[in-house]
Amino acid sequence: MECRAKHELWLVTQLMAKGSCLHAMTAATKQLGMAPGMHEDWLVWVLREALQGLKYFHEHQQIQ
């Protein structure tokens, strides 16, 4: 059996105290009365942060 980890990038980070994106969306729907789903401005923020993380790894030669 081949080890999959040799062919995949795994980023291991600390858990966020605020929970996942799903948790935040559910809380916003229930507590704030917002429409369900991911709002465009939230999606932009999440994607920007993820891309900044990938940029950091690339610039520090952790990924190519």
C-alpha positions in Angstrom: 0.0 0.0 0.0 1.4 3.4 -1.1 1.6 6.2 1.4 -0.6 9.0 0.2 1.1 11.7 2.3 4.1 11.6 -0.1 1.8 12.9 -2.9 -0.3 15.4 -1.0 0.3 18.7 0.7 -0.8 18.7 4.3 -1.0 22.0 6.2 -1.5 21.4 10.0 -2.5 24.5 12.0 -3.9 25.2 15.3 -7.7 25.1 15.6 -9.4 28.5 15.6 -11.3 29.4 18.8 -14.2 30.8 16.7 -14.8 27.5 14.8 -15.2 26.7 11.2 -16.7 28.8 8.4 -19.8 26.6 8.7 -20.0 27.4 12.4 -19.8 31.1 11.7 -22.4 31.0 9.0 -24.8 29.0 11.2 -24.3 31.4 14.1 -24.9 34.4 11.8 -28.1 32.8 10.5 -29.5 31.9 13.9 -28.2 34.8 16.2 -28.2 37.7 13.7 -31.1 36.7 11.5 -29.0 36.8 8.4 -29.9 34.8 5.3 -28.3 31.3 5.2 -25.2 30.7 3.2 -21.8 32.4 2.7 -22.1 36.1 1.9 -19.8 37.4 -0.9 -17.8 39.7 1.3 -17.1 36.8 3.8 -16.1 34.5 0.9 -13.7 37.2 -0.4 -12.1 37.5 3.1 -11.7 33.7 3.6 -10.2 33.2 0.1 -7.9 36.2 0.5 -6.6 34.8 3.9 -6.1 31.4 2.4 -4.2 32.8 -0.6 -2.0 34.9 1.7 -1.1 31.7 3.6 -0.2 29.9 0.4 1.9 32.9 -0.7 3.8 32.8 2.6 4.6 29.1 2.1 5.7 29.7 -1.4 7.9 32.6 -0.6 9.6 30.6 2.2 10.2 27.7 -0.2 7.9 25.4 1.7 5.9 24.7 -1.5 6.7 25.3 -5.2 
